[in-house]
């Protein structure tokens, strides 16, 4: 385990490998600008975390408990599980976040993930995004998520358009704010939870099957 009482600890060009449970704490920030986080263990980051480039790989888990940012820069390759337990903001108009085969971005029930419109997030193979907490799409620019997406928490589209072409089932709360929109790219959507809000849902040639609750105009 390690701690930064204040300031910034830079991981640039090296490898941080965990074989057991490791913790990075303190009031400072772990800044990941290049190199690799890997290993079979769990890396828990209780400090701040900034990720602008580099690879996270291996069979282990990285858990972010503090205030984190995923920023523009180079490619950010995720080939392991990244858990959001604190608050994370993604703003990457340049330097894509690539959820690679076997990679998983998971928002836990205590976590909040904000993705700013115009951010670049892609996937390869079985890469996926699972939300059990609060996931927010903000900003007027559009956002495309083509990877498998699950929601058992709250998915809020607060502004602009979210295109989610692999989002077949909503099992939580889907909240589409006024003047915002969800596009499924002609794919069907099964609602087992709650769909609410004053925005639009565009299924194209797809079908909405409702086994939950529809509350138009009743957004947060």
C-alpha positions in Angstrom: 0.0 0.0 0.0 1.0 3.6 -0.6 -0.2 7.1 0.3 0.2 10.6 -1.0 -0.6 13.1 1.8 -0.8 15.9 -0.8 0.2 16.8 -4.3 0.6 14.4 -7.2 2.2 10.9 -7.7 2.9 10.3 -11.3 2.8 6.9 -13.0 4.4 7.6 -16.3 6.0 4.9 -18.5 6.3 2.3 -15.7 4.3 -0.7 -14.6 2.3 -0.9 -11.4 1.5 -4.6 -10.8 -0.6 -6.0 -7.9 -0.6 -9.7 -6.8 -2.7 -9.1 -3.7 -4.9 -6.4 -2.3 -3.2 -3.0 -2.5 -4.4 0.4 -1.5 -3.4 3.9 -2.7 -4.6 6.5 -0.2 -4.1 10.0 1.0 -5.3 13.5 0.1 -3.2 13.7 -3.1 -3.8 12.4 -6.6 -2.4 9.3 -8.5 -1.9 10.7 -12.0 -1.7 7.9 -14.7 -0.2 9.4 -17.9 1.4 6.3 -19.6 2.6 2.8 -18.8 0.6 -0.1 -17.3 -1.5 -1.0 -14.3 -1.6 -4.8 -14.2 -1.7 -7.9 -12.1 -4.2 -10.3 -10.5 -4.8 -8.4 -7.3 -7.2 -5.6 -6.4 -5.9 -2.0 -6.5 -8.1 0.3 -4.4 -7.5 4.0 -5.0 -8.9 6.1 -2.1 -7.0 9.2 -3.3 -7.8 11.2 -6.4 -7.1 9.5 -9.7 -6.5 11.2 -13.1 -6.1 8.9 -16.2 -5.0 10.5 -19.5 -3.2 7.6 -21.2 -1.9 4.1 -20.5 -3.2 0.6 -20.2 -5.0 -1.2 -17.4 -4.7 -5.0 -17.9 -4.7 -8.3 -16.1 -7.2 -10.4 -14.2 -7.4 -8.1 -11.2 -9.6 -5.1 -10.4 -9.0 -1.4 -10.0 -11.5 0.3 -7.7 -11.8 4.0 -7.6 -13.3 5.2 -4.3 -12.4 8.9 -4.5 -12.8 11.8 -6.9 -11.5 10.6 -10.3 -11.1 12.0 -13.8 -10.6 10.3 -17.2 -9.1 13.0 -19.4 -8.0 13.8 -22.9 -4.6 12.6 -24.0 -3.6 9.3 -25.5 -5.5 6.0 -25.7 -6.7 4.7 -22.4 -6.9 0.9 -22.8 -9.0 -1.1 -20.3 -8.4 -4.8 -20.3 -9.4 -5.5 -16.7 -12.3 -4.5 -14.4 -12.5 -0.9 -13.4 -15.0 -0.3 -10.6 -16.4 3.1 -9.9 -17.3 3.4 -6.2 -16.7 7.1 -5.8 -17.3 9.9 -8.3 -15.7 9.7 -11.8 -16.0 12.2 -14.6 -15.1 11.2 -18.2 -14.2 14.1 -20.6 -12.2 12.8 -23.5 -12.8 14.6 -26.8 -9.4 13.3 -27.8 -7.7 10.0 -26.7 -10.3 7.3 -26.7 -11.3 5.2 -23.7 -11.1 1.7 -25.3 -12.8 -1.1 -23.3 -11.0 -4.1 -24.7 -11.9 -7.8 -24.8 -12.4 -8.9 -21.2 -12.5 -5.3 -20.1 -15.4 -4.1 -17.9 -16.3 -0.6 -16.7 -18.6 -1.2 -13.7 -20.4 1.6 -11.7 -21.1 0.2 -8.3 -24.2 1.1 -6.3 -22.3 3.7 -4.4 -20.7 5.1 -7.5 -21.4 8.0 -9.8 -20.1 8.2 -13.4 -20.5 11.3 -15.5 -19.7 11.1 -19.2 -19.5 14.4 -21.0 -20.9 14.6 -24.5 -18.3 14.4 -27.2 -16.2 11.9 -25.3 -14.7 9.0 -27.2 -15.5 5.6 -25.7 -15.1 2.5 -27.8 -14.9 -1.3 -27.2 -13.4 -4.5 -28.6 -14.8 -8.0 -28.3 -16.5 -8.6 -25.0 -15.8 -5.1 -23.5 -18.8 -3.8 -21.6 -20.3 -1.1 -19.3 -22.5 -2.0 -16.4 -24.3 0.5 -14.2 -25.6 -0.2 -10.7 -25.2 3.3 -9.4 -25.8 6.7 -11.0 -24.6 7.2 -14.6 -25.1 10.7 -16.1 -24.7 11.8 -19.7 -24.1 15.6 -19.7 -23.2 18.3 -22.2 -25.0 19.1 -25.5 -22.7 17.2 -27.8 -23.7 13.6 -28.7 -22.3 10.5 -27.1 -22.2 7.0 -28.6 -21.9 3.9 -26.6 -21.7 0.8 -28.9 -20.6 -1.7 -26.2 -23.0 -3.9 -24.3 -24.7 -1.6 -21.7 -26.7 -2.7 -18.6 -28.5 -0.6 -16.1 -29.9 -1.7 -12.8 -29.2 1.7 -11.2 -30.1 5.1 -12.6 -29.2 6.2 -16.1 -29.8 9.9 -16.6 -29.5 11.6 -20.0 -29.5 15.2 -18.9 -28.6 17.0 -22.1 -27.9 16.1 -25.8 -28.2 12.7 -27.3 -27.0 9.3 -26.1 -26.8 6.6 -28.8 -26.8 3.2 -27.2 -27.0 0.4 -29.8 -26.4 -2.5 -27.4 -28.8 -1.6 -24.5 -31.5 -4.3 -24.8 -32.9 -4.2 -21.3 -33.5 -1.4 -18.8 -33.8 -2.9 -15.3 -33.3 0.3 -13.3 -34.4 3.9 -13.8 -33.9 5.5 -17.2 -34.4 9.3 -16.9 -34.4 11.3 -20.1 -34.5 15.0 -19.3 -36.3 17.6 -21.4 -34.6 18.3 -24.7 -32.4 15.2 -24.3 -32.8 11.9 -26.2 -31.9 8.3 -26.2 -31.3 6.6 -29.6 -31.1 2.8 -29.9 -30.1 2.7 -33.6 -33.1 0.6 -34.6 -32.7 -1.9 -31.8 -35.5 -2.9 -29.4 -35.7 -2.1 -25.7 -37.3 -4.1 -23.0 -38.2 -2.0 -19.9 -38.3 -4.0 -16.7 -37.7 -0.9 -14.5 -38.8 2.7 -14.8 -38.6 5.0 -17.9 -39.3 8.7 -17.0 -38.7 12.2 -18.1 -39.7 14.8 -20.7 -37.2 13.8 -23.4 -37.3 11.6 -26.4 -36.6 7.9 -27.0 -36.0 7.0 -30.6 -36.1 3.3 -31.3 -36.2 3.7 -35.1 -37.4 0.3 -36.4 -37.1 -1.2 -32.9 -39.9 -2.0 -30.4 -40.4 -0.9 -26.8 -41.7 -3.7 -24.7 -42.8 -2.5 -21.2 -43.0 -4.7 -18.2 -42.2 -1.9 -15.8 -43.4 1.7 -15.4 -43.6 4.6 -17.9 -43.7 8.1 -16.4 -43.5 10.6 -19.1 -42.6 14.1 -17.9 -41.7 12.8 -14.4 -38.0 13.2 -14.5 -35.8 14.2 -11.6 
